[in-house]
Amino acid sequence: MHPILFRLGPLTVHTYGILLAAAYLAGMAVVSAEARRVGAERERVMDWMFWGIIGALAGARLLYVAINASYYLHHPGEIVAVWNGGLVFYGGVGGGLVASLLYLLPRHLPAWQYADLVAPAVALGQGIGRWGCFAAGCCYGKPTDLPWAIHFHDPNSLAPTGAGLHPTQLYDSVAGLTLFAILWAFRRHKRFDGQVMLLYLALYSVARATVELFRGDGERGLLLHGHLSTSQLISVVVVVATLVLYLDRRRQPVARV
């Protein structure tokens, strides 16, 4: 679509970066509102969010680089070029989790309650951020002649130009915004701490594994004799882990943040 929003002298402003920033700002606004609603200390929550975002960005980029290691071994200077696209959501989850635990545990803060605070925000950020992927042309879909196929024409796009493709970025965006609506409505009715986050992880994993069927970027079928992509395998693991945690957590009462 439009990978480059505008140029100002030597400065190039990428649409992906602007929308990624918008996604994080929207997510922080949601978390701030939730912290106020449940009576959490807003400044501490914002500090935690800052480090969680740093960890998420680092993890998302590192997993992308690891999956495409053969390319980055020959182009090491592009490892930090996140403005061109190239973040893996599950890497972001892992990086954000590690950073969050490093912040929360030494301060004896309730990790599961904080996880519930951020779950709707993550879904909203995903719904907005995928438009950045759409603009950059990354995460593109397989060729299709369906009526809603999209065509990329910008030579700076990461997607193949001219061919009709599944708008997988928009599929993911719709999934994220739908999950945000579900979690936002559900959050007041949770029965145990962690339920909102576990619900998000389970539903997102199903949605992601489904969208992967239509992805056309890179070699998607890498595992189990080419039947599963890396993200699909992670989705299966996350669903199983979420079910185990759900059965364990449901015995715990809701505590005050």
C-alpha positions in Angstrom: 0.0 0.0 0.0 2.0 3.0 1.3 5.2 1.9 3.1 6.6 5.4 3.2 4.3 8.0 4.8 6.4 10.9 3.8 10.0 12.1 3.4 11.4 15.3 5.0 14.9 15.9 3.6 17.0 13.0 4.7 14.3 11.8 7.1 12.0 9.0 5.9 8.9 8.4 8.0 7.6 4.8 7.6 3.8 4.2 7.9 4.6 0.9 9.8 6.4 2.8 12.5 3.7 5.4 12.9 1.0 2.8 13.2 3.1 0.7 15.6 3.5 3.7 17.8 -0.3 4.4 17.6 -0.9 0.8 18.6 1.2 1.1 21.7 -0.2 4.5 22.7 -3.8 3.1 22.3 -2.8 0.1 24.4 -1.3 2.2 27.1 -4.5 4.4 27.2 -6.6 1.2 27.8 -4.3 -0.1 30.5 -4.3 3.3 32.2 -8.1 3.3 32.2 -8.2 -0.2 33.6 -5.7 0.6 36.3 -7.9 3.5 37.4 -11.0 1.3 37.4 -9.5 -1.5 39.6 -7.7 0.9 41.9 -4.1 0.0 40.8 -1.3 2.5 41.2 -1.2 4.1 37.8 2.5 5.2 37.9 3.6 1.7 38.8 1.5 0.2 36.1 2.9 2.7 33.5 6.4 1.8 34.5 5.6 -1.9 34.1 4.1 -1.2 30.7 7.2 0.7 29.5 9.5 -2.3 30.3 7.0 -4.7 29.0 6.8 -2.9 25.6 10.6 -2.8 25.4 10.7 -6.5 26.0 7.9 -7.2 23.6 9.6 -5.3 20.8 12.9 -7.0 21.4 11.4 -10.5 21.6 9.2 -9.9 18.5 12.2 -8.8 16.5 14.6 -11.6 17.8 12.1 -14.3 16.8 11.7 -12.9 13.4 15.4 -12.7 12.9 15.8 -16.3 14.2 13.2 -17.6 11.8 14.9 -15.7 8.9 18.5 -16.4 10.1 19.9 -17.2 6.7 19.0 -13.8 5.4 20.2 -11.8 8.4 23.5 -13.6 8.5 24.2 -12.0 5.2 22.5 -8.7 6.0 23.3 -8.1 9.7 22.9 -4.3 9.4 19.1 -4.9 8.8 18.5 -6.7 12.1 17.5 -3.4 13.8 15.4 -2.1 10.9 12.1 -2.8 12.5 10.6 0.1 10.6 10.6 -2.0 7.5 8.4 -4.6 9.2 9.4 -7.9 10.6 8.0 -8.6 14.1 6.6 -12.0 15.2 3.7 -11.7 17.7 4.6 -14.8 19.7 8.2 -13.5 20.1 6.6 -10.3 21.5 4.6 -12.3 24.0 7.7 -14.1 25.2 9.8 -11.0 25.4 7.0 -9.0 27.1 6.5 -11.9 29.6 10.2 -12.0 30.5 10.4 -8.2 30.9 7.2 -8.2 32.9 8.3 -10.9 35.3 11.6 -9.2 35.9 9.7 -6.1 36.8 6.8 -7.5 38.8 8.4 -10.4 40.8 11.1 -8.5 42.6 8.5 -5.9 43.7 6.1 -8.6 44.8 3.3 -7.3 42.5 0.5 -9.6 41.5 1.4 -10.8 38.0 -1.9 -12.4 37.1 -3.9 -9.3 38.0 -1.5 -7.2 35.9 -1.9 -9.7 33.0 -5.6 -9.2 33.0 -5.1 -5.4 32.9 -3.1 -5.6 29.7 -4.9 -8.4 27.8 -7.6 -6.1 26.1 -4.9 -3.6 25.3 -2.8 -6.2 23.6 -5.7 -7.2 21.4 -6.4 -3.6 20.5 -2.8 -2.9 19.7 -2.8 -5.9 17.5 -5.9 -4.7 15.7 -4.2 -1.3 15.0 -0.7 -2.5 14.4 -1.7 -4.9 11.6 -2.6 -1.9 9.5 1.1 -1.1 9.7 1.8 -4.5 8.2 -0.8 -3.8 5.6 0.9 -0.5 4.7 4.4 -2.0 4.6 3.3 -5.1 2.7 4.8 -7.6 5.2 2.8 -10.6 6.4 1.1 -10.8 3.1 -1.2 -13.6 1.9 -1.3 -16.2 -0.7 -2.4 -15.4 -4.3 -6.2 -15.5 -4.7 -8.9 -14.3 -7.1 -11.5 -13.8 -4.4 -13.5 -10.5 -4.7 -11.7 -9.0 -1.6 -8.2 -9.8 -2.9 -5.8 -6.9 -2.6 -3.1 -5.7 -5.0 0.1 -4.0 -4.0 1.6 -1.6 -6.4 4.2 0.5 -4.5 7.7 -0.6 -5.4 8.8 -0.1 -1.8 6.2 -2.7 -0.6 7.5 -5.9 0.9 4.7 -7.8 -0.8 4.7 -9.0 -4.4 3.3 -6.3 -6.7 0.5 -6.8 -9.1 -0.9 -10.1 -8.0 -4.2 -10.5 -6.1 -3.4 -11.6 -2.5 -5.3 -12.6 0.6 -5.4 -9.5 2.9 -4.1 -11.5 5.8 -3.0 -8.4 7.6 -6.6 -7.3 7.7 -7.8 -10.7 8.8 -5.5 -10.4 11.8 -6.7 -6.8 12.4 -10.3 -7.9 12.5 -9.4 -10.8 14.8 -7.6 -8.4 17.2 -10.4 -5.8 17.2 -13.0 -8.5 17.7 -11.0 -10.0 20.6 -10.7 -6.5 22.1 -14.5 -6.1 22.1 -14.9 -9.6 23.7 -12.3 -9.0 26.4 -13.5 -5.5 27.2 -17.1 -6.8 27.7 -15.8 -9.9 29.7 -13.3 -8.2 32.0 -15.9 -7.1 34.6 -17.2 -10.7 34.9 -14.0 -12.6 35.4 -14.1 -15.3 38.2 -10.4 -15.6 38.8 -7.2 -13.6 38.2 -5.6 -14.4 34.9 -8.9 -15.4 33.3 -8.9 -12.5 30.9 -5.4 -13.0 29.7 -5.9 -16.8 29.3 -9.0 -16.2 27.3 -7.1 -13.8 25.1 -4.2 -16.3 24.5 -6.6 -19.2 23.7 -8.7 -17.2 21.3 -5.8 -15.4 19.6 -4.0 -18.7 19.1 -7.0 -20.2 17.3 -7.3 -17.1 15.2 -3.6 -16.9 14.4 -3.4 -20.6 13.4 -6.3 -20.0 11.1 -4.9 -16.9 9.4 -1.6 -18.8 8.9 -3.4 -21.0 6.4 -3.7 -18.0 4.1 -0.2 -16.5 4.6 2.1 -16.4 1.6 5.2 -14.7 2.9 8.3 -16.9 3.4 8.3 -20.6 3.9 5.3 -21.2 6.2 5.3 -25.0 6.3 8.5 -25.6 8.2 7.6 -28.2 10.8 6.2 -31.7 11.0 7.0 -32.5 7.4 5.8 -29.1 6.2 2.3 -29.3 7.6 2.7 -26.6 10.3 4.3 -23.2 10.3 6.3 -22.0 13.3 3.4 -19.8 14.5 0.9 -22.7 14.1 3.0 -25.0 16.3 3.4 -22.2 18.9 -0.4 -21.7 18.7 -1.0 -25.4 19.5 1.5 -25.2 22.5 -0.1 -22.0 23.8 -3.7 -23.5 23.6 -2.6 -26.6 25.6 -0.6 -24.5 28.1 -3.6 -22.1 28.5 -6.0 -25.0 29.2 -3.7 -26.3 31.9 -3.3 -22.9 33.5 -7.0 -22.2 33.3 -7.8 -25.4 35.2 -5.3 -24.5 37.8 -6.1 -20.8 38.1 -9.9 -21.2 38.4 -9.4 -22.4 42.0 -7.9 -19.1 42.9 -10.2 -16.2 44.0 -10.0 -12.7 42.5 -7.6 -10.6 44.6 -7.2 -6.9 44.8 -4.5 -5.3 42.6 
